[in-house]
Amino acid sequence: MVRLTQGDPNREVVYAEDPVTVARAWEARGAPRLHVVDLDGAFAGTPTHGSLIERVARAVKIPVQAGGGLRTRESVDALFDAGAAVAVVGTSAILDPRFLEEICGAYPRRIILALDAKEGKVAVKGWRQLSDHAVGEVAERVASLELDAILYTDILKDGTLEGPNFEGLEAIVRRSRHPILASGGVASLDDIRRLRTIKGVAGAILGKALYSGAIELEAALREAATETVRRC
């Protein structure tokens, strides 16, 4: 169980040795969904922790959404066979629109498109390469697809506990017909309150804020318990 800062593998903090135990603990505390990233898979370009993700998915009753290295139809199929409820895809979905169309057709409303943003462009290949695709343009391009949501992450904010990129979030919700999940930099209950005011932001993914103790899960859930926010 690790967290990176700004996606840099050289800026890694290890929080636990057993992800299954941690998953059960979050479920016991009321987490409505678990967000799991195969970081090694994201950097390698193919999933490397499929068996571990399956152990996590089988160990809890709440939905597990997982990503990292899902760049082929076969890898997405394998993830669902392992018990994941939702697949998070990025690189191949950005570089090959037909791939995204195919998996959305096969798994309607079970695919989250990750838009990992830096300088207004979508980063791919484990955040190590900037594509030529603008974030807002991609959101518009996928409007007709049956996505579960779009996951917007500001890379420069991720793991910093400096607050989300609210301006970027407001810009993407104006151009997307899909619910937006906010990720990167969420550090306080005030951040959650402000996110709640942005129409189109359906939820927030919390990572370092929880593991560092900056936010308690129970307090975050209470703050998010409103009709305008879908818990994710």
C-alpha positions, 0 to 999 in steps of 0.5 A: 500500500503506497502513495506517490506524490505527483505520480513520481515513483521516487517519491513513494510512501509505504502505508501498509504491507497487506492491501487486503487487510487495509481494504477490510478496514476501510469497509468496516469504517463505512467506505462505500467503494474502494479505488485501487490502482496497480501502480506497477501495471501503470508503469509497465503497461500491463497489469501486474497485480491481478491476483492481489486485486482479486483477493481484495475484491473477494475480501470485501462486499463493497464495489472495487474500481481498479485500474493500472495497465488496462490497455487491452480488451483481455486485461479489462475482461480479466479484471472483471473476472477477478471481481472488480465492479468498475474498470478505470482506463486511461492510456489506450482509451485516449490513444485508441478511441475504438478500444474505449468504444469496444469496452463501453459497449461490452461493459456499459456504465462499468468503465471509468475514463481517467483523464490525468491532466497536466498543463491542460493535456492528458498524460498517458503511459503512467503519467510519463508522457503528455499526449496531444489531447486536450482534457476538455476535447476528450470529454466532449469526444466521449459524450455518447459513450456509456461511461460510469464516470470521468475521473479527473486528476490534476497530476501536479496536485496529486499527493500534495495535500494542497487542495484540488484544481477547482478551476480545472474541475469547473472547466471539465464539468462544463464540457462533459455530459458524464459525472466527474470524479475529483482526484488529486490534492483533496486535503480537508473537509473544506475541499469536500464542501467546495467540491460539493458546490460544483454541479457535475462533480459526483464524488471525490477519491481520497487517498493520501488525505486518509492515510496521513490522517488529514481527513477522517473517513467518517467525517468525509462521508458525513460531509458528502452525505447530500443529494447533490453528491454521489458517493464513490 
